[in-house]
Amino acid sequence: MIVEQIWTGNAYRNFNYLIACPETGEAMAVDPLDHEKCLARARDLGWQITQVLNTHEHLDHTGGNSEVIAATGARLLAHANAGSSIAGVDRGLQAGDTVKIGRTVELEALDTPGHTMSHVCLLSHTDTPALFCGDTLFNAGAGNCHNGGHPEELYETFAGQLARLPDTTLIYPGHDYIANNLKFTLDREKDNQQAQQLLQDVGEQDPAAALVTTIAMEKEINTFFRLYSPSVIAGLREAFPELPPDPGPRTVFLKLRELRNSW
């Protein structure tokens, strides 16, 4: 499997992706908002885009669909319940469905509600797994729930699915928000030395050559995985004095998401 992360350079700081089979040159375009860059990159690499995958229905992820499909004849894949919000879906994906690209690439669809209720992530079946996670999981952060999502569902996705992925899993999110997300981590957990160091390392990174984190790294620097941290809980108690003496992880996650909404 070959992954091309495409930095759009737009105001929303989107990443687009091409996932290709090295044997056949067949490729999938993931959330190809910048259709010109996606088509040009595929052309330069000699790849044929045969599928387009939308992780969810927001326009900054679906906005390039028609142009890519018109240029390539690709089939459109999305969540099984996204047909009413994404035009022209050819295949609706449910949890556990297999997506194949060429002869060698196999990915598993994960049903990951929270940012929206019709959100899918793709997990590669490779020696080193890779997660194409749209706006569910960001480097050092979590998606918001403002436009069709729900924080309770996002917690279930984090706790029930993402936290259980292999530590080596590579993270390919839909946006580059890492610097700001690390600042939020440090606002909540000032003694997080890993987050401090990583912010120094990537605070001025070129998003066209962005750091690819792993689940293991995320568990160290992403507040939304650090639900048992005494520092995180102590900080929450300052913001929410009514917090119970021993808040559970769900409560911690939801309060963190509430704080992040206005931070």
C-alpha positions in Angstrom: 0.0 0.0 0.0 1.2 3.5 -0.9 -0.2 6.6 0.8 0.1 10.1 -0.6 -1.0 12.8 1.8 -1.9 15.9 -0.1 -1.8 19.2 1.6 -4.5 21.5 0.2 -3.1 24.8 1.6 -6.7 26.1 2.0 -8.2 28.0 4.9 -9.6 24.9 6.5 -6.2 23.2 6.5 -7.5 20.0 4.7 -5.5 16.9 4.0 -6.6 14.8 1.0 -5.3 11.3 0.4 -4.5 8.9 -2.4 -4.2 5.2 -1.4 -2.7 3.1 -4.1 -1.9 -0.5 -5.0 1.7 -0.7 -6.0 1.1 -3.7 -8.3 -1.7 -2.3 -10.4 -1.5 1.5 -9.9 -5.2 1.6 -9.0 -5.9 4.3 -6.4 -8.6 5.6 -4.1 -9.0 9.3 -3.4 -10.1 10.0 0.1 -12.1 13.3 0.7 -10.6 14.8 -2.5 -11.7 18.4 -1.9 -8.8 19.8 -3.9 -9.6 17.8 -7.0 -6.9 19.5 -9.1 -4.1 18.5 -6.8 -5.5 15.0 -6.4 -5.8 14.4 -10.1 -2.4 15.9 -10.8 -0.7 13.8 -8.2 -2.3 10.6 -9.5 -1.3 11.6 -13.1 2.3 12.3 -12.0 2.5 9.0 -10.3 0.9 7.0 -13.1 -2.0 6.0 -10.9 -5.6 5.5 -12.0 -8.2 6.7 -9.5 -11.0 4.0 -9.5 -12.7 4.9 -6.2 -13.5 8.0 -4.2 -14.2 7.6 -0.4 -15.9 10.3 1.6 -15.4 9.9 5.4 -18.5 12.0 6.0 -20.9 14.5 4.4 -19.4 17.9 5.1 -18.7 20.0 2.0 -15.0 20.4 2.7 -14.7 16.7 2.3 -17.2 16.1 -0.6 -16.6 19.3 -2.6 -14.3 17.7 -5.1 -16.3 14.5 -5.8 -17.9 15.5 -9.0 -14.7 16.7 -10.7 -12.7 13.6 -9.7 -15.5 11.2 -10.8 -16.0 13.1 -14.1 -12.3 12.8 -14.9 -11.9 9.2 -13.9 -15.2 7.4 -13.8 -14.5 6.4 -10.2 -17.1 4.8 -7.9 -18.2 6.8 -4.8 -18.1 5.2 -1.4 -19.5 6.6 1.9 -21.3 5.6 5.0 -24.4 3.5 4.4 -26.6 6.2 5.9 -25.0 9.1 4.0 -26.9 8.6 0.7 -29.3 11.5 1.6 -26.5 13.9 2.2 -23.9 12.9 -0.3 -25.0 12.8 -4.0 -24.3 9.8 -6.1 -23.0 7.2 -3.6 -22.4 3.9 -5.4 -21.6 1.8 -2.3 -22.7 2.4 1.3 -20.3 1.1 3.9 -21.2 -0.5 7.2 -18.9 -1.6 10.0 -16.7 -4.5 9.0 -17.1 -4.0 5.3 -13.9 -4.7 3.2 -12.7 -2.1 0.7 -10.2 -3.4 -1.9 -7.9 -1.3 -4.1 -6.2 -3.2 -6.9 -4.8 -6.6 -6.0 -2.9 -5.9 -2.8 -4.7 -3.2 -0.7 -7.5 -4.2 1.7 -9.1 -1.8 4.2 -11.8 -2.3 6.8 -14.6 0.2 7.2 -15.2 1.4 10.8 -18.5 3.0 11.7 -17.3 6.0 13.8 -20.1 8.4 14.7 -19.5 11.5 16.7 -18.3 14.3 14.4 -21.3 13.4 12.4 -23.6 10.4 12.7 -22.7 9.0 9.2 -18.9 9.0 9.5 -16.6 6.2 8.5 -12.9 5.6 9.0 -10.8 3.1 7.0 -8.3 0.8 8.7 -5.7 -0.8 6.5 -4.9 -4.5 6.8 -1.2 -4.1 6.6 1.8 -5.1 8.7 1.7 -1.5 10.0 -1.9 -0.5 10.2 -3.0 2.9 8.9 -6.2 4.7 9.9 -7.8 7.3 7.5 -9.9 9.0 10.1 -11.5 12.1 8.5 -12.7 14.4 11.2 -13.1 11.9 14.0 -9.5 11.8 15.2 -7.0 14.6 14.6 -3.3 14.6 15.5 -3.5 15.5 19.2 -7.2 16.3 19.0 -10.8 15.1 18.4 -13.5 16.3 16.0 -16.1 18.7 17.1 -19.8 17.7 17.1 -21.4 21.0 15.9 -22.8 20.0 12.6 -24.8 16.8 12.9 -22.8 15.0 15.5 -23.0 14.1 19.2 -20.3 14.1 21.9 -21.6 11.0 23.6 -21.2 9.1 20.4 -17.7 10.5 19.9 -16.7 9.2 23.3 -18.0 5.8 22.4 -16.0 5.9 19.2 -12.8 6.9 21.0 -13.2 4.5 23.9 -14.7 1.6 22.1 -12.8 1.6 18.9 -9.9 4.0 18.5 -8.3 3.3 21.9 -8.2 -0.4 21.1 -6.3 -0.1 17.8 -2.7 -1.4 17.8 -0.3 1.2 19.1 1.6 1.1 15.8 -1.4 2.3 13.8 -0.5 5.4 11.7 -3.0 8.3 11.9 -4.0 10.1 8.7 -6.6 12.8 9.7 -8.7 15.2 7.5 -7.0 18.4 8.7 -3.7 19.7 10.0 -4.6 21.1 13.5 -1.7 19.6 15.4 -0.1 22.8 16.8 -3.3 24.2 18.1 -4.4 20.8 19.5 -1.1 20.4 21.3 -1.6 23.9 22.9 -5.0 22.7 24.2 -3.4 19.5 25.6 -0.9 21.7 27.4 -3.6 24.1 28.6 -5.3 21.0 30.2 -2.1 19.2 31.3 0.7 21.6 31.7 3.1 18.9 32.9 2.8 16.8 29.7 6.4 16.7 28.6 5.8 14.7 25.5 3.3 17.3 24.3 5.7 20.1 25.1 8.5 18.5 23.1 6.3 17.7 20.2 5.0 21.2 20.0 8.6 22.5 19.8 9.2 19.9 17.0 6.2 20.5 14.8 4.9 23.9 15.8 6.3 25.4 12.6 6.2 22.2 10.5 5.5 22.3 6.7 2.1 20.6 6.4 3.2 19.4 3.0 5.6 17.1 4.9 3.6 16.6 8.0 4.4 14.3 10.9 2.4 11.1 10.9 1.6 10.2 14.4 0.7 6.7 15.8 -2.0 5.6 18.3 0.8 5.2 20.8 1.9 8.8 20.3 -1.7 10.0 20.5 -2.2 8.3 23.9 0.7 10.4 25.2 -0.2 13.8 23.7 -3.9 13.8 22.9 -6.0 15.0 25.8 -9.0 13.0 24.5 -7.2 9.7 25.2 -5.8 10.9 28.6 -9.0 10.5 30.6 -7.4 9.0 33.7 -4.6 11.7 34.0 -4.6 13.3 37.5 -3.5 16.5 36.0 -6.3 16.5 33.4 -8.9 15.7 36.1 -7.5 18.4 38.5 -7.7 21.0 35.8 -11.3 20.0 34.9 -12.3 20.4 38.6 -11.1 24.0 38.4 -13.4 24.6 35.4 -16.2 22.5 36.7 -16.3 22.6 40.6 -19.3 20.3 40.6 -17.2 17.4 39.1 -17.6 14.3 41.3 -14.6 13.2 43.4 -13.8 10.3 41.0 -15.2 11.2 37.6 -15.4 8.4 35.1 -13.7 8.5 31.6 -17.0 9.4 29.9 -17.5 12.5 32.1 -13.9 13.6 31.6 -14.2 13.2 27.8 -17.4 15.1 27.6 -16.2 18.0 29.8 -13.0 18.2 27.7 -15.0 18.4 24.5 -17.2 21.1 26.1 -14.1 23.1 27.0 -12.5 22.6 23.6 -15.7 24.0 21.9 -14.9 27.5 23.3 -11.1 27.3 23.7 
